[in-house]
Amino acid sequence: MQNEVERFKQGGLLHNVRTEGDGETPSLQKQNLQLCPMSPHSRLFKAFPFNEKVVSAVSQLIGDSVVLHLDQVFLKPALHGTGTS
C-alpha cells in the first residue's frame, strides 16, 4: 500500500486540497493531498474489495453487508493544519 501511494505521489496523481490553516509555511502548503477515486489508478486498490481477508477484516470492524462506496486517500503532514471530523 505504501508503495502504491508513493507511486501516486511520484506520478502526480494526487491533488492539492489544502484549505486555510493546512500549513502555515509555503513548504507545507502542498502537503494536503488527495486522490479520489483510487481504484482506476491502481490494480491493488481495485482488488481490495474482492479480497477475502480484507472483506473479513472490514466486516469485523463495521458489520456484515459491506459495500464499497468510494475509495480515496488523503495525505497530510503530522501535527500541521486542522483535523477533519
Summary of the structure (lengths in Angstrom):
residues: 85
radius of gyration: 15.2
end to end distance: 23.9
largest distance: 44.4
contacts: 178
relative contact order: 0.24
helix: 44%
strand: 9%
